[in-house]
Amino acid sequence: MILTYLLIGVIFTLFIDVIINLLSNNNSFPNNVEWGNLERIFCILLWPMALVIFIGSFLVKYFNL
C-alpha cells in the first residue's frame, strides 16, 4: 500500500519534471523557479496536494480566470 502511494508520487513528480523541462526550453517558464531534490521529495510524499494545486493552476490559466 505504501509502495503504491510512493510509486504514484514518483510518476507524478516525473510528469511535473518533464513539463518543467519542456516549458523552460520554450522560454514559457520563469527562470527563477528552482526545482531541486528537496522539492521533488516533497512532491513524492505530498503528491495528492500537489495534484490539486497543479489542476487548479492549470484550470485558472486555461480559462483565464
PDBQT receptor file of N, H, CA, C and O in Angstrom, charges set to zero:
ATOM      1  N   MET A   1       0.818  -1.185   0.000  1.00  0.00    +0.000 N 
ATOM      2  CA  MET A   1       0.000   0.000   0.000  1.00  0.00    +0.000 C 
ATOM      3  C   MET A   1       0.872   1.263   0.000  1.00  0.00    +0.000 C 
ATOM      4  O   MET A   1       0.631   2.186  -0.778  1.00  0.00    +0.000 OA
ATOM      5  N   ILE A   2       1.858   1.299   0.851  1.00  0.00    +0.000 N 
ATOM      6  H   ILE A   2       2.054   0.549   1.483  1.00  0.00    +0.000 HD
ATOM      7  CA  ILE A   2       2.738   2.458   0.917  1.00  0.00    +0.000 C 
ATOM      8  C   ILE A   2       3.597   2.540  -0.352  1.00  0.00    +0.000 C 
ATOM      9  O   ILE A   2       3.865   3.630  -0.858  1.00  0.00    +0.000 OA
ATOM     10  N   LEU A   3       4.019   1.391  -0.851  1.00  0.00    +0.000 N 
ATOM     11  H   LEU A   3       3.801   0.506  -0.440  1.00  0.00    +0.000 HD
ATOM     12  CA  LEU A   3       4.821   1.405  -2.081  1.00  0.00    +0.000 C 
ATOM     13  C   LEU A   3       4.010   1.926  -3.265  1.00  0.00    +0.000 C 
ATOM     14  O   LEU A   3       4.551   2.615  -4.129  1.00  0.00    +0.000 OA
ATOM     15  N   THR A   4       2.730   1.606  -3.312  1.00  0.00    +0.000 N 
ATOM     16  H   THR A   4       2.290   1.046  -2.610  1.00  0.00    +0.000 HD
ATOM     17  CA  THR A   4       1.866   2.106  -4.373  1.00  0.00    +0.000 C 
ATOM     18  C   THR A   4       1.741   3.628  -4.287  1.00  0.00    +0.000 C 
ATOM     19  O   THR A   4       1.815   4.325  -5.299  1.00  0.00    +0.000 OA
ATOM     20  N   TYR A   5       1.553   4.128  -3.074  1.00  0.00    +0.000 N 
ATOM     21  H   TYR A   5       1.493   3.562  -2.252  1.00  0.00    +0.000 HD
ATOM     22  CA  TYR A   5       1.461   5.568  -2.847  1.00  0.00    +0.000 C 
ATOM     23  C   TYR A   5       2.740   6.263  -3.321  1.00  0.00    +0.000 C 
ATOM     24  O   TYR A   5       2.681   7.280  -4.012  1.00  0.00    +0.000 OA
ATOM     25  N   LEU A   6       3.893   5.709  -2.945  1.00  0.00    +0.000 N 
ATOM     26  H   LEU A   6       3.941   4.883  -2.383  1.00  0.00    +0.000 HD
ATOM     27  CA  LEU A   6       5.171   6.307  -3.338  1.00  0.00    +0.000 C 
ATOM     28  C   LEU A   6       5.408   6.194  -4.838  1.00  0.00    +0.000 C 
ATOM     29  O   LEU A   6       5.960   7.110  -5.447  1.00  0.00    +0.000 OA
ATOM     30  N   LEU A   7       4.997   5.081  -5.440  1.00  0.00    +0.000 N 
ATOM     31  H   LEU A   7       4.548   4.337  -4.945  1.00  0.00    +0.000 HD
ATOM     32  CA  LEU A   7       5.160   4.904  -6.882  1.00  0.00    +0.000 C 
ATOM     33  C   LEU A   7       4.325   5.921  -7.651  1.00  0.00    +0.000 C 
ATOM     34  O   LEU A   7       4.795   6.487  -8.639  1.00  0.00    +0.000 OA
ATOM     35  N   ILE A   8       3.103   6.157  -7.212  1.00  0.00    +0.000 N 
ATOM     36  H   ILE A   8       2.721   5.698  -6.410  1.00  0.00    +0.000 HD
ATOM     37  CA  ILE A   8       2.279   7.185  -7.849  1.00  0.00    +0.000 C 
ATOM     38  C   ILE A   8       2.945   8.552  -7.690  1.00  0.00    +0.000 C 
ATOM     39  O   ILE A   8       2.941   9.357  -8.621  1.00  0.00    +0.000 OA
ATOM     40  N   GLY A   9       3.516   8.814  -6.512  1.00  0.00    +0.000 N 
ATOM     41  H   GLY A   9       3.519   8.160  -5.756  1.00  0.00    +0.000 HD
ATOM     42  CA  GLY A   9       4.215  10.069  -6.286  1.00  0.00    +0.000 C 
ATOM     43  C   GLY A   9       5.422  10.228  -7.195  1.00  0.00    +0.000 C 
ATOM     44  O   GLY A   9       5.670  11.321  -7.704  1.00  0.00    +0.000 OA
ATOM     45  N   VAL A  10       6.169   9.167  -7.404  1.00  0.00    +0.000 N 
ATOM     46  H   VAL A  10       5.967   8.279  -6.990  1.00  0.00    +0.000 HD
ATOM     47  CA  VAL A  10       7.339   9.218  -8.300  1.00  0.00    +0.000 C 
ATOM     48  C   VAL A  10       6.891   9.479  -9.735  1.00  0.00    +0.000 C 
ATOM     49  O   VAL A  10       7.506  10.282 -10.436  1.00  0.00    +0.000 OA
ATOM     50  N   ILE A  11       5.840   8.820 -10.174  1.00  0.00    +0.000 N 
ATOM     51  H   ILE A  11       5.340   8.168  -9.605  1.00  0.00    +0.000 HD
ATOM     52  CA  ILE A  11       5.345   9.015 -11.547  1.00  0.00    +0.000 C 
ATOM     53  C   ILE A  11       4.820  10.439 -11.720  1.00  0.00    +0.000 C 
ATOM     54  O   ILE A  11       5.087  11.075 -12.739  1.00  0.00    +0.000 OA
ATOM     55  N   PHE A  12       4.079  10.941 -10.739  1.00  0.00    +0.000 N 
ATOM     56  H   PHE A  12       3.862  10.424  -9.911  1.00  0.00    +0.000 HD
ATOM     57  CA  PHE A  12       3.565  12.308 -10.811  1.00  0.00    +0.000 C 
ATOM     58  C   PHE A  12       4.708  13.323 -10.827  1.00  0.00    +0.000 C 
ATOM     59  O   PHE A  12       4.674  14.288 -11.590  1.00  0.00    +0.000 OA
ATOM     60  N   THR A  13       5.714  13.106  -9.987  1.00  0.00    +0.000 N 
ATOM     61  H   THR A  13       5.741  12.322  -9.366  1.00  0.00    +0.000 HD
ATOM     62  CA  THR A  13       6.859  14.015  -9.940  1.00  0.00    +0.000 C 
ATOM     63  C   THR A  13       7.630  13.977 -11.254  1.00  0.00    +0.000 C 
ATOM     64  O   THR A  13       8.102  15.015 -11.717  1.00  0.00    +0.000 OA
ATOM     65  N   LEU A  14       7.766  12.813 -11.856  1.00  0.00    +0.000 N 
ATOM     66  H   LEU A  14       7.383  11.969 -11.480  1.00  0.00    +0.000 HD
ATOM     67  CA  LEU A  14       8.411  12.712 -13.165  1.00  0.00    +0.000 C 
ATOM     68  C   LEU A  14       7.623  13.494 -14.208  1.00  0.00    +0.000 C 
ATOM     69  O   LEU A  14       8.212  14.170 -15.051  1.00  0.00    +0.000 OA
ATOM     70  N   PHE A  15       6.298  13.408 -14.158  1.00  0.00    +0.000 N 
ATOM     71  H   PHE A  15       5.820  12.859 -13.473  1.00  0.00    +0.000 HD
ATOM     72  CA  PHE A  15       5.433  14.145 -15.073  1.00  0.00    +0.000 C 
ATOM     73  C   PHE A  15       5.649  15.654 -14.912  1.00  0.00    +0.000 C 
ATOM     74  O   PHE A  15       5.786  16.366 -15.907  1.00  0.00    +0.000 OA
ATOM     75  N   ILE A  16       5.679  16.139 -13.686  1.00  0.00    +0.000 N 
ATOM     76  H   ILE A  16       5.567  15.560 -12.878  1.00  0.00    +0.000 HD
ATOM     77  CA  ILE A  16       5.895  17.552 -13.419  1.00  0.00    +0.000 C 
ATOM     78  C   ILE A  16       7.292  17.974 -13.878  1.00  0.00    +0.000 C 
ATOM     79  O   ILE A  16       7.465  19.059 -14.434  1.00  0.00    +0.000 OA
ATOM     80  N   ASP A  17       8.272  17.128 -13.648  1.00  0.00    +0.000 N 
ATOM     81  H   ASP A  17       8.132  16.247 -13.196  1.00  0.00    +0.000 HD
ATOM     82  CA  ASP A  17       9.647  17.426 -14.064  1.00  0.00    +0.000 C 
ATOM     83  C   ASP A  17       9.748  17.556 -15.582  1.00  0.00    +0.000 C 
ATOM     84  O   ASP A  17      10.437  18.446 -16.080  1.00  0.00    +0.000 OA
ATOM     85  N   VAL A  18       9.074  16.686 -16.315  1.00  0.00    +0.000 N 
ATOM     86  H   VAL A  18       8.515  15.963 -15.910  1.00  0.00    +0.000 HD
ATOM     87  CA  VAL A  18       9.082  16.747 -17.779  1.00  0.00    +0.000 C 
ATOM     88  C   VAL A  18       8.401  18.030 -18.252  1.00  0.00    +0.000 C 
ATOM     89  O   VAL A  18       8.888  18.681 -19.177  1.00  0.00    +0.000 OA
ATOM     90  N   ILE A  19       7.288  18.397 -17.632  1.00  0.00    +0.000 N 
ATOM     91  H   ILE A  19       6.893  17.868 -16.880  1.00  0.00    +0.000 HD
ATOM     92  CA  ILE A  19       6.591  19.626 -18.006  1.00  0.00    +0.000 C 
ATOM     93  C   ILE A  19       7.478  20.842 -17.755  1.00  0.00    +0.000 C 
ATOM     94  O   ILE A  19       7.546  21.743 -18.590  1.00  0.00    +0.000 OA
ATOM     95  N   ILE A  20       8.154  20.870 -16.612  1.00  0.00    +0.000 N 
ATOM     96  H   ILE A  20       8.099  20.137 -15.934  1.00  0.00    +0.000 HD
ATOM     97  CA  ILE A  20       9.046  21.996 -16.309  1.00  0.00    +0.000 C 
ATOM     98  C   ILE A  20      10.171  22.083 -17.332  1.00  0.00    +0.000 C 
ATOM     99  O   ILE A  20      10.513  23.176 -17.782  1.00  0.00    +0.000 OA
ATOM    100  N   ASN A  21      10.748  20.949 -17.701  1.00  0.00    +0.000 N 
ATOM    101  H   ASN A  21      10.470  20.061 -17.335  1.00  0.00    +0.000 HD
ATOM    102  CA  ASN A  21      11.822  20.956 -18.708  1.00  0.00    +0.000 C 
ATOM    103  C   ASN A  21      11.319  21.433 -20.068  1.00  0.00    +0.000 C 
ATOM    104  O   ASN A  21      11.998  22.209 -20.740  1.00  0.00    +0.000 OA
ATOM    105  N   LEU A  22      10.137  20.974 -20.479  1.00  0.00    +0.000 N 
ATOM    106  H   LEU A  22       9.586  20.343 -19.933  1.00  0.00    +0.000 HD
ATOM    107  CA  LEU A  22       9.598  21.398 -21.773  1.00  0.00    +0.000 C 
ATOM    108  C   LEU A  22       9.292  22.890 -21.789  1.00  0.00    +0.000 C 
ATOM    109  O   LEU A  22       9.597  23.578 -22.764  1.00  0.00    +0.000 OA
ATOM    110  N   LEU A  23       8.693  23.389 -20.719  1.00  0.00    +0.000 N 
ATOM    111  H   LEU A  23       8.446  22.830 -19.928  1.00  0.00    +0.000 HD
ATOM    112  CA  LEU A  23       8.350  24.806 -20.671  1.00  0.00    +0.000 C 
ATOM    113  C   LEU A  23       9.590  25.693 -20.556  1.00  0.00    +0.000 C 
ATOM    114  O   LEU A  23       9.626  26.787 -21.119  1.00  0.00    +0.000 OA
ATOM    115  N   SER A  24      10.598  25.226 -19.833  1.00  0.00    +0.000 N 
ATOM    116  H   SER A  24      10.569  24.338 -19.376  1.00  0.00    +0.000 HD
ATOM    117  CA  SER A  24      11.805  26.047 -19.717  1.00  0.00    +0.000 C 
ATOM    118  C   SER A  24      12.587  26.072 -21.027  1.00  0.00    +0.000 C 
ATOM    119  O   SER A  24      13.268  27.055 -21.315  1.00  0.00    +0.000 OA
ATOM    120  N   ASN A  25      12.502  25.019 -21.816  1.00  0.00    +0.000 N 
ATOM    121  H   ASN A  25      11.948  24.219 -21.581  1.00  0.00    +0.000 HD
ATOM    122  CA  ASN A  25      13.165  25.006 -23.122  1.00  0.00    +0.000 C 
ATOM    123  C   ASN A  25      12.466  25.921 -24.117  1.00  0.00    +0.000 C 
ATOM    124  O   ASN A  25      13.100  26.429 -25.042  1.00  0.00    +0.000 OA
ATOM    125  N   ASN A  26      11.152  26.138 -23.935  1.00  0.00    +0.000 N 
ATOM    126  H   ASN A  26      10.637  25.725 -23.184  1.00  0.00    +0.000 HD
ATOM    127  CA  ASN A  26      10.385  27.013 -24.833  1.00  0.00    +0.000 C 
ATOM    128  C   ASN A  26      10.320  28.442 -24.321  1.00  0.00    +0.000 C 
ATOM    129  O   ASN A  26       9.611  29.270 -24.893  1.00  0.00    +0.000 OA
ATOM    130  N   ASN A  27      11.049  28.745 -23.253  1.00  0.00    +0.000 N 
ATOM    131  H   ASN A  27      11.625  28.072 -22.788  1.00  0.00    +0.000 HD
ATOM    132  CA  ASN A  27      11.037  30.064 -22.618  1.00  0.00    +0.000 C 
ATOM    133  C   ASN A  27       9.639  30.472 -22.170  1.00  0.00    +0.000 C 
ATOM    134  O   ASN A  27       9.324  31.662 -22.137  1.00  0.00    +0.000 OA
ATOM    135  N   SER A  28       8.799  29.504 -21.825  1.00  0.00    +0.000 N 
ATOM    136  H   SER A  28       9.055  28.537 -21.852  1.00  0.00    +0.000 HD
ATOM    137  CA  SER A  28       7.454  29.773 -21.328  1.00  0.00    +0.000 C 
ATOM    138  C   SER A  28       7.394  29.666 -19.817  1.00  0.00    +0.000 C 
ATOM    139  O   SER A  28       6.317  29.764 -19.229  1.00  0.00    +0.000 OA
ATOM    140  N   PHE A  29       8.520  29.469 -19.193  1.00  0.00    +0.000 N 
ATOM    141  H   PHE A  29       9.395  29.389 -19.671  1.00  0.00    +0.000 HD
ATOM    142  CA  PHE A  29       8.591  29.224 -17.756  1.00  0.00    +0.000 C 
ATOM    143  C   PHE A  29       9.577  30.197 -17.149  1.00  0.00    +0.000 C 
ATOM    144  O   PHE A  29      10.650  30.404 -17.716  1.00  0.00    +0.000 OA
ATOM    145  N   PRO A  30       9.255  30.806 -16.014  1.00  0.00    +0.000 N 
ATOM    146  CA  PRO A  30      10.205  31.747 -15.404  1.00  0.00    +0.000 C 
ATOM    147  C   PRO A  30      11.516  31.063 -15.031  1.00  0.00    +0.000 C 
ATOM    148  O   PRO A  30      11.510  29.931 -14.548  1.00  0.00    +0.000 OA
ATOM    149  N   ASN A  31      12.616  31.729 -15.248  1.00  0.00    +0.000 N 
ATOM    150  H   ASN A  31      12.621  32.649 -15.641  1.00  0.00    +0.000 HD
ATOM    151  CA  ASN A  31      13.929  31.146 -14.971  1.00  0.00    +0.000 C 
ATOM    152  C   ASN A  31      14.270  31.124 -13.497  1.00  0.00    +0.000 C 
ATOM    153  O   ASN A  31      15.176  30.397 -13.089  1.00  0.00    +0.000 OA
ATOM    154  N   ASN A  32      13.570  31.902 -12.684  1.00  0.00    +0.000 N 
ATOM    155  H   ASN A  32      12.835  32.492 -13.015  1.00  0.00    +0.000 HD
ATOM    156  CA  ASN A  32      13.914  31.981 -11.272  1.00  0.00    +0.000 C 
ATOM    157  C   ASN A  32      13.267  30.873 -10.433  1.00  0.00    +0.000 C 
ATOM    158  O   ASN A  32      13.453  30.855  -9.216  1.00  0.00    +0.000 OA
ATOM    159  N   VAL A  33      12.529  29.967 -11.029  1.00  0.00    +0.000 N 
ATOM    160  H   VAL A  33      12.378  29.982 -12.018  1.00  0.00    +0.000 HD
ATOM    161  CA  VAL A  33      11.895  28.866 -10.302  1.00  0.00    +0.000 C 
ATOM    162  C   VAL A  33      12.891  27.724 -10.188  1.00  0.00    +0.000 C 
ATOM    163  O   VAL A  33      13.408  27.232 -11.192  1.00  0.00    +0.000 OA
ATOM    164  N   GLU A  34      13.154  27.310  -8.967  1.00  0.00    +0.000 N 
ATOM    165  H   GLU A  34      12.735  27.709  -8.151  1.00  0.00    +0.000 HD
ATOM    166  CA  GLU A  34      14.086  26.202  -8.748  1.00  0.00    +0.000 C 
ATOM    167  C   GLU A  34      13.297  24.925  -8.451  1.00  0.00    +0.000 C 
ATOM    168  O   GLU A  34      12.313  24.954  -7.712  1.00  0.00    +0.000 OA
ATOM    169  N   TRP A  35      13.726  23.832  -9.016  1.00  0.00    +0.000 N 
ATOM    170  H   TRP A  35      14.525  23.808  -9.616  1.00  0.00    +0.000 HD
ATOM    171  CA  TRP A  35      13.095  22.532  -8.812  1.00  0.00    +0.000 C 
ATOM    172  C   TRP A  35      14.222  21.571  -8.451  1.00  0.00    +0.000 C 
ATOM    173  O   TRP A  35      14.785  20.897  -9.314  1.00  0.00    +0.000 OA
ATOM    174  N   GLY A  36      14.540  21.521  -7.162  1.00  0.00    +0.000 N 
ATOM    175  H   GLY A  36      14.083  22.069  -6.461  1.00  0.00    +0.000 HD
ATOM    176  CA  GLY A  36      15.646  20.706  -6.684  1.00  0.00    +0.000 C 
ATOM    177  C   GLY A  36      15.166  19.395  -6.084  1.00  0.00    +0.000 C 
ATOM    178  O   GLY A  36      13.990  19.042  -6.171  1.00  0.00    +0.000 OA
ATOM    179  N   ASN A  37      16.093  18.693  -5.483  1.00  0.00    +0.000 N 
ATOM    180  H   ASN A  37      17.049  18.980  -5.413  1.00  0.00    +0.000 HD
ATOM    181  CA  ASN A  37      15.775  17.392  -4.904  1.00  0.00    +0.000 C 
ATOM    182  C   ASN A  37      14.820  17.495  -3.721  1.00  0.00    +0.000 C 
ATOM    183  O   ASN A  37      13.976  16.619  -3.534  1.00  0.00    +0.000 OA
ATOM    184  N   LEU A  38      14.940  18.547  -2.925  1.00  0.00    +0.000 N 
ATOM    185  H   LEU A  38      15.626  19.259  -3.077  1.00  0.00    +0.000 HD
ATOM    186  CA  LEU A  38      14.036  18.718  -1.791  1.00  0.00    +0.000 C 
ATOM    187  C   LEU A  38      12.590  18.894  -2.262  1.00  0.00    +0.000 C 
ATOM    188  O   LEU A  38      11.673  18.316  -1.680  1.00  0.00    +0.000 OA
ATOM    189  N   GLU A  39      12.387  19.683  -3.305  1.00  0.00    +0.000 N 
ATOM    190  H   GLU A  39      13.132  20.153  -3.779  1.00  0.00    +0.000 HD
ATOM    191  CA  GLU A  39      11.049  19.861  -3.857  1.00  0.00    +0.000 C 
ATOM    192  C   GLU A  39      10.519  18.555  -4.441  1.00  0.00    +0.000 C 
ATOM    193  O   GLU A  39       9.333  18.249  -4.313  1.00  0.00    +0.000 OA
ATOM    194  N   ARG A  40      11.394  17.791  -5.078  1.00  0.00    +0.000 N 
ATOM    195  H   ARG A  40      12.357  18.040  -5.182  1.00  0.00    +0.000 HD
ATOM    196  CA  ARG A  40      10.970  16.504  -5.628  1.00  0.00    +0.000 C 
ATOM    197  C   ARG A  40      10.548  15.534  -4.523  1.00  0.00    +0.000 C 
ATOM    198  O   ARG A  40       9.559  14.816  -4.675  1.00  0.00    +0.000 OA
ATOM    199  N   ILE A  41      11.281  15.508  -3.428  1.00  0.00    +0.000 N 
ATOM    200  H   ILE A  41      12.084  16.091  -3.305  1.00  0.00    +0.000 HD
ATOM    201  CA  ILE A  41      10.936  14.620  -2.314  1.00  0.00    +0.000 C 
ATOM    202  C   ILE A  41       9.592  15.022  -1.723  1.00  0.00    +0.000 C 
ATOM    203  O   ILE A  41       8.750  14.165  -1.453  1.00  0.00    +0.000 OA
ATOM    204  N   PHE A  42       9.387  16.327  -1.521  1.00  0.00    +0.000 N 
ATOM    205  H   PHE A  42      10.071  17.023  -1.740  1.00  0.00    +0.000 HD
ATOM    206  CA  PHE A  42       8.095  16.784  -1.009  1.00  0.00    +0.000 C 
ATOM    207  C   PHE A  42       6.970  16.462  -1.980  1.00  0.00    +0.000 C 
ATOM    208  O   PHE A  42       5.874  16.101  -1.551  1.00  0.00    +0.000 OA
ATOM    209  N   CYS A  43       7.217  16.583  -3.267  1.00  0.00    +0.000 N 
ATOM    210  H   CYS A  43       8.108  16.876  -3.615  1.00  0.00    +0.000 HD
ATOM    211  CA  CYS A  43       6.194  16.265  -4.263  1.00  0.00    +0.000 C 
ATOM    212  C   CYS A  43       5.865  14.780  -4.261  1.00  0.00    +0.000 C 
ATOM    213  O   CYS A  43       4.707  14.404  -4.437  1.00  0.00    +0.000 OA
ATOM    214  N   ILE A  44       6.868  13.933  -4.064  1.00  0.00    +0.000 N 
ATOM    215  H   ILE A  44       7.809  14.238  -3.920  1.00  0.00    +0.000 HD
ATOM    216  CA  ILE A  44       6.622  12.489  -3.990  1.00  0.00    +0.000 C 
ATOM    217  C   ILE A  44       5.792  12.149  -2.759  1.00  0.00    +0.000 C 
ATOM    218  O   ILE A  44       4.875  11.331  -2.828  1.00  0.00    +0.000 OA
ATOM    219  N   LEU A  45       6.115  12.777  -1.635  1.00  0.00    +0.000 N 
ATOM    220  H   LEU A  45       6.861  13.442  -1.579  1.00  0.00    +0.000 HD
ATOM    221  CA  LEU A  45       5.415  12.464  -0.389  1.00  0.00    +0.000 C 
ATOM    222  C   LEU A  45       4.034  13.107  -0.305  1.00  0.00    +0.000 C 
ATOM    223  O   LEU A  45       3.120  12.541   0.296  1.00  0.00    +0.000 OA
ATOM    224  N   LEU A  46       3.880  14.272  -0.896  1.00  0.00    +0.000 N 
ATOM    225  H   LEU A  46       4.622  14.732  -1.384  1.00  0.00    +0.000 HD
ATOM    226  CA  LEU A  46       2.620  15.011  -0.792  1.00  0.00    +0.000 C 
ATOM    227  C   LEU A  46       1.944  15.158  -2.154  1.00  0.00    +0.000 C 
ATOM    228  O   LEU A  46       1.359  16.203  -2.442  1.00  0.00    +0.000 OA
ATOM    229  N   TRP A  47       2.016  14.130  -2.989  1.00  0.00    +0.000 N 
ATOM    230  H   TRP A  47       2.491  13.282  -2.755  1.00  0.00    +0.000 HD
ATOM    231  CA  TRP A  47       1.529  14.235  -4.347  1.00  0.00    +0.000 C 
ATOM    232  C   TRP A  47       0.029  14.518  -4.452  1.00  0.00    +0.000 C 
ATOM    233  O   TRP A  47      -0.366  15.176  -5.415  1.00  0.00    +0.000 OA
ATOM    234  N   PRO A  48      -0.842  14.068  -3.529  1.00  0.00    +0.000 N 
ATOM    235  CA  PRO A  48      -2.262  14.434  -3.697  1.00  0.00    +0.000 C 
ATOM    236  C   PRO A  48      -2.482  15.954  -3.611  1.00  0.00    +0.000 C 
ATOM    237  O   PRO A  48      -3.259  16.517  -4.382  1.00  0.00    +0.000 OA
ATOM    238  N   MET A  49      -1.803  16.600  -2.680  1.00  0.00    +0.000 N 
ATOM    239  H   MET A  49      -1.172  16.143  -2.053  1.00  0.00    +0.000 HD
ATOM    240  CA  MET A  49      -1.918  18.043  -2.553  1.00  0.00    +0.000 C 
ATOM    241  C   MET A  49      -1.294  18.734  -3.773  1.00  0.00    +0.000 C 
ATOM    242  O   MET A  49      -1.839  19.717  -4.274  1.00  0.00    +0.000 OA
ATOM    243  N   ALA A  50      -0.169  18.228  -4.243  1.00  0.00    +0.000 N 
ATOM    244  H   ALA A  50       0.274  17.429  -3.836  1.00  0.00    +0.000 HD
ATOM    245  CA  ALA A  50       0.477  18.799  -5.423  1.00  0.00    +0.000 C 
ATOM    246  C   ALA A  50      -0.401  18.631  -6.659  1.00  0.00    +0.000 C 
ATOM    247  O   ALA A  50      -0.423  19.504  -7.528  1.00  0.00    +0.000 OA
ATOM    248  N   LEU A  51      -1.118  17.527  -6.743  1.00  0.00    +0.000 N 
ATOM    249  H   LEU A  51      -1.100  16.818  -6.038  1.00  0.00    +0.000 HD
ATOM    250  CA  LEU A  51      -2.012  17.293  -7.876  1.00  0.00    +0.000 C 
ATOM    251  C   LEU A  51      -3.169  18.283  -7.867  1.00  0.00    +0.000 C 
ATOM    252  O   LEU A  51      -3.550  18.795  -8.920  1.00  0.00    +0.000 OA
ATOM    253  N   VAL A  52      -3.729  18.556  -6.703  1.00  0.00    +0.000 N 
ATOM    254  H   VAL A  52      -3.420  18.140  -5.848  1.00  0.00    +0.000 HD
ATOM    255  CA  VAL A  52      -4.823  19.529  -6.588  1.00  0.00    +0.000 C 
ATOM    256  C   VAL A  52      -4.326  20.918  -6.990  1.00  0.00    +0.000 C 
ATOM    257  O   VAL A  52      -5.019  21.637  -7.709  1.00  0.00    +0.000 OA
ATOM    258  N   ILE A  53      -3.140  21.298  -6.537  1.00  0.00    +0.000 N 
ATOM    259  H   ILE A  53      -2.577  20.714  -5.952  1.00  0.00    +0.000 HD
ATOM    260  CA  ILE A  53      -2.573  22.597  -6.893  1.00  0.00    +0.000 C 
ATOM    261  C   ILE A  53      -2.301  22.669  -8.393  1.00  0.00    +0.000 C 
ATOM    262  O   ILE A  53      -2.558  23.697  -9.020  1.00  0.00    +0.000 OA
ATOM    263  N   PHE A  54      -1.786  21.591  -8.970  1.00  0.00    +0.000 N 
ATOM    264  H   PHE A  54      -1.577  20.756  -8.461  1.00  0.00    +0.000 HD
ATOM    265  CA  PHE A  54      -1.500  21.559 -10.406  1.00  0.00    +0.000 C 
ATOM    266  C   PHE A  54      -2.781  21.708 -11.214  1.00  0.00    +0.000 C 
ATOM    267  O   PHE A  54      -2.826  22.508 -12.148  1.00  0.00    +0.000 OA
ATOM    268  N   ILE A  55      -3.814  20.961 -10.876  1.00  0.00    +0.000 N 
ATOM    269  H   ILE A  55      -3.778  20.311 -10.117  1.00  0.00    +0.000 HD
ATOM    270  CA  ILE A  55      -5.074  21.032 -11.622  1.00  0.00    +0.000 C 
ATOM    271  C   ILE A  55      -5.712  22.412 -11.470  1.00  0.00    +0.000 C 
ATOM    272  O   ILE A  55      -6.216  22.976 -12.440  1.00  0.00    +0.000 OA
ATOM    273  N   GLY A  56      -5.688  22.949 -10.263  1.00  0.00    +0.000 N 
ATOM    274  H   GLY A  56      -5.279  22.490  -9.474  1.00  0.00    +0.000 HD
ATOM    275  CA  GLY A  56      -6.243  24.277 -10.047  1.00  0.00    +0.000 C 
ATOM    276  C   GLY A  56      -5.513  25.342 -10.851  1.00  0.00    +0.000 C 
ATOM    277  O   GLY A  56      -6.150  26.197 -11.466  1.00  0.00    +0.000 OA
ATOM    278  N   SER A  57      -4.196  25.301 -10.852  1.00  0.00    +0.000 N 
ATOM    279  H   SER A  57      -3.678  24.607 -10.352  1.00  0.00    +0.000 HD
ATOM    280  CA  SER A  57      -3.406  26.271 -11.612  1.00  0.00    +0.000 C 
ATOM    281  C   SER A  57      -3.629  26.107 -13.109  1.00  0.00    +0.000 C 
ATOM    282  O   SER A  57      -3.700  27.092 -13.845  1.00  0.00    +0.000 OA
ATOM    283  N   PHE A  58      -3.737  24.874 -13.552  1.00  0.00    +0.000 N 
ATOM    284  H   PHE A  58      -3.679  24.074 -12.954  1.00  0.00    +0.000 HD
ATOM    285  CA  PHE A  58      -3.984  24.617 -14.974  1.00  0.00    +0.000 C 
ATOM    286  C   PHE A  58      -5.324  25.191 -15.403  1.00  0.00    +0.000 C 
ATOM    287  O   PHE A  58      -5.416  25.843 -16.443  1.00  0.00    +0.000 OA
ATOM    288  N   LEU A  59      -6.361  24.954 -14.613  1.00  0.00    +0.000 N 
ATOM    289  H   LEU A  59      -6.286  24.424 -13.769  1.00  0.00    +0.000 HD
ATOM    290  CA  LEU A  59      -7.690  25.445 -14.972  1.00  0.00    +0.000 C 
ATOM    291  C   LEU A  59      -7.754  26.968 -14.958  1.00  0.00    +0.000 C 
ATOM    292  O   LEU A  59      -8.386  27.572 -15.825  1.00  0.00    +0.000 OA
ATOM    293  N   VAL A  60      -7.101  27.593 -13.976  1.00  0.00    +0.000 N 
ATOM    294  H   VAL A  60      -6.588  27.103 -13.272  1.00  0.00    +0.000 HD
ATOM    295  CA  VAL A  60      -7.083  29.054 -13.923  1.00  0.00    +0.000 C 
ATOM    296  C   VAL A  60      -6.377  29.613 -15.152  1.00  0.00    +0.000 C 
ATOM    297  O   VAL A  60      -6.854  30.574 -15.755  1.00  0.00    +0.000 OA
ATOM    298  N   LYS A  61      -5.256  29.026 -15.526  1.00  0.00    +0.000 N 
ATOM    299  H   LYS A  61      -4.869  28.245 -15.036  1.00  0.00    +0.000 HD
ATOM    300  CA  LYS A  61      -4.509  29.509 -16.686  1.00  0.00    +0.000 C 
ATOM    301  C   LYS A  61      -5.266  29.205 -17.988  1.00  0.00    +0.000 C 
ATOM    302  O   LYS A  61      -5.291  30.041 -18.892  1.00  0.00    +0.000 OA
ATOM    303  N   TYR A  62      -5.873  28.035 -18.090  1.00  0.00    +0.000 N 
ATOM    304  H   TYR A  62      -5.852  27.357 -17.356  1.00  0.00    +0.000 HD
ATOM    305  CA  TYR A  62      -6.558  27.634 -19.319  1.00  0.00    +0.000 C 
ATOM    306  C   TYR A  62      -7.802  28.476 -19.580  1.00  0.00    +0.000 C 
ATOM    307  O   TYR A  62      -8.061  28.862 -20.720  1.00  0.00    +0.000 OA
ATOM    308  N   PHE A  63      -8.568  28.761 -18.541  1.00  0.00    +0.000 N 
ATOM    309  H   PHE A  63      -8.358  28.447 -17.615  1.00  0.00    +0.000 HD
ATOM    310  CA  PHE A  63      -9.802  29.520 -18.685  1.00  0.00    +0.000 C 
ATOM    311  C   PHE A  63      -9.616  31.004 -18.397  1.00  0.00    +0.000 C 
ATOM    312  O   PHE A  63     -10.597  31.748 -18.379  1.00  0.00    +0.000 OA
ATOM    313  N   ASN A  64      -8.392  31.454 -18.172  1.00  0.00    +0.000 N 
ATOM    314  H   ASN A  64      -7.595  30.850 -18.186  1.00  0.00    +0.000 HD
ATOM    315  CA  ASN A  64      -8.074  32.863 -17.917  1.00  0.00    +0.000 C 
ATOM    316  C   ASN A  64      -8.932  33.456 -16.814  1.00  0.00    +0.000 C 
ATOM    317  O   ASN A  64      -9.504  34.534 -16.975  1.00  0.00    +0.000 OA
ATOM    318  N   LEU A  65      -9.021  32.761 -15.708  1.00  0.00    +0.000 N 
ATOM    319  H   LEU A  65      -8.557  31.885 -15.577  1.00  0.00    +0.000 HD
ATOM    320  CA  LEU A  65      -9.834  33.241 -14.574  1.00  0.00    +0.000 C 
ATOM    321  C   LEU A  65      -9.094  34.242 -13.736  1.00  0.00    +0.000 C 
ATOM    322  O   LEU A  65      -9.634  34.740 -12.749  1.00  0.00    +0.000 OA
TER     323      LEU A  65
